[in-house]
Amino acid sequence: MNRLDCDFDLARGARVVVAMSGGVDSSVVAALLKDHGFDTIGVTMQLYDHGAASGRPGACCAGADITDARAVAGELGIPHYVVDYEREFRSEVIEDFVKSYMLGETPIPCVRCNQTVKFRDLLKLAHDLDADALATGHYVRRRFGAKGPTLHRARESERDQSYFLFSTRESELLYLRFPLGEFTKAETRSLAEHYSLPVADKPDSQDICFVPNGDYAEVIKKLNPNAGRSGDIVDLKGRVVGHHEGIIHYTVGQRRGLGVGGGVPLYVVRLEPDTARVVVGPKDALACPTIVLRDVNWINTIVSEAKCSVTAQIRSTHMGVPARFVSHNENLTIRLQRPEHGIAPGQACVLYDGDRVLGGGWIASTENDRPRV
């Protein structure tokens, strides 16, 4: 079972840098590469001192994670380096996260982290170390087609992380390797035990790394004291039905915690940062057939203005819905085969052809048939 992904096309002895987070997945990647005769180097990024922003002791993407990665590298007998990217992570990921929430969006910091610190700064470091490739523990498959490398869903659909990698550039994909794409999580755990890795039983991380207690609003307010601006909760006709203590506490599609009782169940339909209004309405008001995407990235895909059919995934847990292109200018407008509920600006919409990632973009806006007040 100690196989590598069939796309791992490097010669034995090639130098590969492994992004080691201290978790079981990246640790197994390092073990596999060492076992297969590659010149393996582990690199761990110190990204965030959690205590600095939350006031709580301890650290995330530092401390215990670095200790675990170092222990794994020691067990494998490979070099291990810790690089301090806290400043880059704060400016590129955390501050973007705060800004996005202040604009009434629902950001995905994991995508921004991959887009900046990991697949930009860490790739540069790997090149500086004269490595032939950078390997990560993502569950995704890389293939090589007639026009170059392509990105595909993982073998185990429950573990697939391709949604979070839609912004990967073609030049980056040439250099990246994803050894776990053909593995199930159970197989990865088994390999960790086979290699006697000290993190074999370590639980998977579930929360945003710099919000380990799940209270993202509190972190945002600590970083930006103006984030708690109060305002009105209004219905679709603009009538005030309640009050709130900051739009950062809400996201499109939210039902619980509105503090508005009685009658038909209400959901957050949209957020209006300029007026600090939270607009609520019945569930059918969330149905949107059209999405406008900004900052679209294509992965070895030629896209014309033809109304070609794709599968659009609008959330990391979304199953995907058939869609077609409507227009492709500065932004991309797509039409869904059926309206979807709770499409939130700031999230990603990733476009697939079967299991292949064609590309994707950030949801800038949605369109439905309901006029605004």
N, C-alpha and C positions, 0 to 999 in steps of 0.2 A: 504493500500500500504506500510505500515511500516514493511514489511516482511524482513527476513534475508535470505541470500543464504542457500539453503537446506543442504549445507555441513558445516554449522556453528554448529558444533556438541558439543559445550561446555555446561556444566550445568549452569543453572541460578546462578548468583553470582560469576562465575569464573572471575579472573582478566585478563583483556585484555589491552595491551598497543596499542594505536593508533598513527601511524606516521602522525602527523598533519602538513601539509605544509602551512596552512593558506588559502588554496583554498576550493572551495565548496565540492569537492568529499570527501576528508578526513574529512571535518567538518561534513558531513552527516553520515559518518561511525561512528564517535564519538557519534553523536546524536542517531543513531539507537541502538548502543550497550548500551548506558545509558538507553534508553527507554525500552530495553528488559531485564533490570535488571542485567547487567554485571557490575563488579567493573572496571570502565573505567578510564584509565589514559592517558592523552594526552602528547606526546613528540614531540617537534619541534627541528629540527636540524638547527643550524646556520652553514651554509656551506661556504658562500662566501661574502666578502665585495667587491662589484663590483667596488667601487671607487678606491681601491688599485691597480688594474691592468689597468683600462681603463682611469683613470684620470677624470672620470665623477662623479658628486656627486650622493649620494644615494646608495642603497644596494640591493642585490638580495639574496634570501634565508636568509634574515636577515630583519632588519628594519620593513617595512610595513607588510610583511608576518608573522613575529613573533607577531606583534601587533594584526593582524587579528586572528591568532590561539589562542592567549591569550584571545581575546574578546569572541570567540566561547566557549572556555573552561569555561569562567566566566558565560556565558549565560546558559550553561548546568550544571554548578555546579560541575565540575570534576577537579581533580588536573591537573596541567599543568607544564611541565618542559621544559626548553630550554637547549640543550646540544651543546657545542662548538666543532664541527668537522671540523673547517676550515683547520687545518693542515693536517688532513687525506684526506680531499676533494682535497686539492691542490696537494698533492703528488700522490694520487691514481687516480684522475680523470683529473684535469687540466693539470698536467705535462704529463700524458699519452696522452692527447688530442694533446698537442703541439708536443710531440715526434712522434706521429702517422702521423700528417700532414707533419712533416719534412721528414718522410720516404716515402712520396708520397701516403699515405693512406687517406681514408675518415672515420674518427672514429665516434663512436656513444657514446658520454659521458653518456647518460642516462642509457645505459646498464652497463657501468663501475660503475656508481653510485649505481645502484641496486646491482651489484655484490660485491661491497666493502663496502662503508659507510652504506648503508641501510640494506642489508641482511647479513652483517657480524657484523659491529659495533653496529648498532641499535638492532639487535637480541640479542647480548650479554647484552646490557643494559636492554632489556626486561626480560631476564633471571635473571639479578641482582635484578630486581624489583619484583621477584617471580611471574611473570605473566605466565598465562597458554597459551597465544598466543600473537602474534603481528599482528595487522590488518592494512591494507593499503587501499588507495582509488583507487587501480588499477582496471581497467575493465578487469577481467580475472576470470575464474572459476577453482576451485580446487575440485577434486573428489577423492574418496578413492576406489581403486580397490583391486584386490586380492593380489597384491604385494606391496601395499602402496599407498600413494597419487600420483595423476596425475594432470597435468596442462592442461587446455582446453581454447579455445577461449571464449570470452565473448558472451553473448546473442546478443548484438547489435554489429554487425560486424564493423560498422563505428567507434566504440569506443574501439574495441579490442586492448589490450596492451600486449598480450602474446608474441609478437615478442621481446619485450624489456626484457622479463623475462626468456629467454631460458637458461641462465646460472645459474638459481636457482638450488641449490643442493637439493637432496632428504631429507636430514636431516633438511634443512631450510623449505622445503615445509610441513613437519610434523607440524611445529610450526606456519606457516603463515596462515592467513585467509584473504579472499578477498570478503567482504560482497556485493560489487556492481556488481559482475559478472553477476547477473540475471537482473540487472536494465538497463533501457535506461537512457541517459543523461537527457531527459525531465523529467523522473520520479525522478531522483536525484535532479534536480532543484525544482521540486514540493515539495519534502521532505524538502529541505532547507527552503522553504517558510512556510511549515507546522510547522517546529520547530522554526520559527522566527529567523533563524541564520543571523547574521549581514553580512555574505558573500554571501547571497543568489543570489545577482545580480553580483557578482564579475566575470569578464571575465576569461576564461581559459588562462593559459600561453601558448604561442606559440613558443617562442625562447628558445635556450639553456640558462640555468639560468645564466651562467656567461658571456654570450654574448647577453645581452638583446636588443642591437641595430642591431643585425644580422651581424655585421662586425667582423667575427671571425679572419680574417687575421690580423686585426689591434691589436687584443688582443694577438695573437700569437707573433707578432713582439715586443710588449711591454714586453712579458715574455721571449722572446729569440731574441735579436737583430740580430742574424745571420740568422734568418728565411727568410729575404728578398733577398737572393742570386739570382742575375739575371742569365739569361741563354737564350738558343736558343729554338725556336719553330721549330720543324722539321717535315717533312712528313714521310710517311712510308718507303721511300727510303733513309732517312737521310739527305735530302736536307733542308737547312735552309730557312724557309718561314716567320720568324718573330722573335721577341725577347720578353722576359717577365721579370717581376720584382720579381719572386719568385714562385716556384711550389705550395706554400701554397694557391695561388689564384685560383687553378684549381682542378678539380676532374674528374675522368673518366666519359665520357658521356656528358660533358659540351660542349655546342655549342656557347653560347653567350659570349661576352667579350674576344674573342681570339685575336682580332685585326689583323686577317688575312682575307682579302677580296678577292672576285673574284672567279669564277669557281664554282665547286661543293661545297655545304655546308660541312664544316669540323667540326669534333668533337674531343675532347680529347680522345685518344685511350689508352694511358698509361702515367705515370709519371716516370722519371728516376732520382731519387735524387742524385745518385753518379755523374752524368754528368750535373745535373741541366737542363735536357732537357724535354720539353713537346712535346710528339709525337702526331700528329694529323692525321686524315684520314677520309674517307667517312663513313657514318653510318654503312654500312655493315661490316666495320672493327671492330665494337664493338660487333658483334655477337659471343658469346662464348657458346659452348655446355657443357664444362667441368669446374668444380670448385673444387679447393683444399681447404679444411678447416683445420684450426689449433685450438688447445685448445677446442676440441669438448666436450660438456657436454651432457650426456644422463640422462633423467628423468624417472627412473623406467622402463627402456627399455633395453631388451637384444638384442644386435646387433651382428650379425654374419657377415661373409664375403660374405654371399649370396647376390645376386643382388636384394634385396627386394625393392619394390616400395614405394615412399613417395611423399609428396608434398613439394617442396622447395620454401621458401619465401626469396628473396634476398634483399629486401628493406622493410622498414616499411610500405610503401604504395603499395607494389607489391601484385598482386592477387595470386601469387603462380603458380608453373608449375610442372607437374609430373616429377619425377626423380627417378633414381635408384643408388644404391651404386656400385661403380666400385672396390674400394679397401679400406681397413680399417686397416692401420698400425699406425704409429705415427700420421699421418694425415688421413683425410677422403677425398676420391675423389668421387664425384658424377657426374653422367651424366644426363643432362637435356633432356627431351623428345624433346624439340625444343630449338635452341639457343636463348639466351636472350641478350639484348643490355645494355651496360652501367653498367656491374657488376664491382663494385669498391672494390679493396682490402681495408681491414679495416672495411668494413661493416659486418653485421652478415648475415648468412644464417641459417634460422630456418626450421626445418624439422617437418612435420605434418603427422599424420594419421587421416584423417577426421578433426575434430576440436581439436584433442589431440596433444599437443606438445610432440614430441618424444625427442627432444633435438636440438642442433645446435652448430655452431662454427663460428669462425671469418674467413672471406674470406682471404686466404693467397695469392692465385694466381688464374688465369684463363688460360685456354688453348683454342686456336683456330688453324686454319690451316695456319695462316699467319706467315712466318718466321720474326724474328726480324733482324734489321740492327745494 
